[in-house]
Amino acid sequence: MRKIIVLSMITLDGVMQAPGAPKEDRSGGFKYGGWMAPHEDEVYDKAVAEELKPAEYLLGRKTFEIWEDYWPKHAANWPGINEGMKFVLSKTRKKSDWKNSQFLKNVSDIKKLKKSQGPDIQVWGSSKVVQLLLRHDLVDELRLKIHPLTLGKGKKLFDGGAIPAAFMLVDSAVTPAGVILVNYTRAGKVKIGTAGS
């Protein structure tokens, strides 16, 4: 069975929208795009480079369309992105000219994908997909880059009803710019009412 790994750049208040560029995702009137840039440094860049190794991806339609427009022309910045399989959850899209793209319709399709043979699956951006995965207990790992700022508005990682779930910290670091890099793996159900007993 494959693991589903959520990789997310977030603010202290959980905003994950448009970290990379001012015009990356302006939906909902979001005007803070590119908020990640002031926090990049050598430690941060090394962590990101590790995550850019060839993989397979599960994406929401909006993230896919941003990628589909950008990455085929900029693959030198992410070797392997065009060759990696992109699984896209969409109710409206059924095909793409971007090679190695396959469209999924619902949670059942994601569950079948997770049970199939192949490499682990990375989820980048795709806030609605992440929330859906959290609601259905399909996230095996969270790899978060928590940036030292708040934005107040924007798409958030934990909107939409994540189920109670326990995660175990497996790796952590703090960059010179103050970004907290944490990797959590799923550790089972939340044990409630055990503190102090």
N, C-alpha and C positions, 0 to 999 in steps of 0.2 A: 504494500500500500504506500502511495506517495504521501509526503508531508506537504501541507500548504503553509507557506511561510509569508507572513505579512511584513513588508519592509516599508516603514513610514517615517517621513520627516515631519515632526509636529512641533507646535509651540507649547509653552507651559500650560496654556488653556485648551490644548488638544486640537487646534486648527491644523489641518493638513493641506489646505487648498493652495495651489499655485506656489510652491516653494521656490521653483527654479527661475521664473522669468516674469516680468511685469504683465505680459499679455497671455501668459500660459492658460489661465482659466479665470475669466471675469464674470462667470455666471453668478447670479444673485447680486450683482453690483459690486463684487469683490474688487477692492482697489489696492491691495497690499502685496500683489504678486512679486516674487523675487526676494522674499524676506529671508531666505536661507543664505544668500551670498555674503553678507558681512561676517558670517560665522565660519567660513571655510578657512582651513589651515592645513598644514601637512598631515596631522593626525586624522583630521576629518576626511581629507582626500584619500588617504590610504584605506580608511574604512569603506568608503564608497567604492573604490577600485576593486576591493575584494568582492563586493556584491555585483559588480558588472561582468563577472565571469559568465560564460555561456550557460543558459538555463532555459526553462520553459516558464510561461507567464500566464496568469489568469487576470484579465482586465475587464473593467466595465467599459461600456460603449464610449463614454465621453473621454476617458483616459486613452482608450485605443485610438480614437480619432485624432487626438493631439499627437500621439506617437506616430500614427500612420502618415500624418502630414510632415513630421519632422525627421524621424530616424532613418528612413530610406536614403535621405540626402546627407546625413551626418553620421553614418555608421562608423567612421574612423574614431569617433569619440566614445563608442560603445561597441567594441568588436564582438561579433556574434549576435547582436540584437536582431538582425535580419534573418539569420539562420534559425534562431530559437523559435519554437512553436508558441504562437500567441492564441490562447483560448479566450474568447470574448463573450461575456454574458450580455445579451441584447435581445429585446423584444422586437426591434425594428430592423436591425442589420442581419443579413444572411450571407454576405460575401464581401470580399475585398481583393484588390489587386496586389496588396502587400503579401508577399509570399509567406507561407507557413502560418496562415491565419485560419482559425476554425471557430465557428460561432455556436454558442450554447444557449439554450432557451430558459433553463430553470435550475432550481436547487438539485433536482434529481440528476440532471446532466453533470453538475459539479460533483455530486457523490460518486457517480460512475467514473468520472475522471480520476478522482482521488483513489479509487479502488483499482485502477488500471496499472499496468506495468509502465515504468518510465522514471525519469528523474523527478526530484522534488519540484514543486510549482511555486513560483514567486508571485506575490500580489504587490504591485506598485500603484500608488495613488488609489483610484477606484473606491472612493469612500463608501458608496452604496453597496458595492460588492463586499467590502470588508465588514460592514455592518450586518449584511446578510449572512456571511460566514460565521460571525460571532454569535448571531441569534441561533444558528443551527449547529453550534459546537464543532465547526470544521477547521478551526485555526489551530495548527500544531505549534507554531512559533511566532513570536512577535519580535521583530528587530527594529527598535525605535531609536531615532535620533531626536532628542528633546532639546529644542533650542531655547535660549534664555530670553524669551520675549513673549508678550501676550498681544493678541490682535482683537479679541472680543467677538469678531464676526468671521464667518467662513465655514466651510465644510469641516466637520470634526470627526476624529477617529471613532469616538465612542458614543455617537448619537445613534438612536434607533434600537435600543433594547438589547444589549449584550446579555447573555445568560450569566448567572453566577458561575465563575470558573476560576480555578487556581492555576497560577503560573509560577515557575521556578526560575530564578535568575541564574543564567549559565555563563554570562560574560558581561563585563561593564568597564567603562573607561570614561574619562572626562577630558575633552580637548582643551588646548590652551585658550580657545575662544569661549569656553564655558558650555559647550554642547555635551550633554550626557548621552553616551552611546550604551544602550542596554539590549541584551538578547535574553528573551524569556522563552521557556519551553512549557508546553501544557503539562500540568501536574495533577490533573484530576478535578474532582468536585470541590467546591468550597465547603469547609467544615465550619458550621455556624454554632455559636454557643459553647465553644470549647475553651475559650480564654479564661484563665483563672480557676478552672475547675480541677 
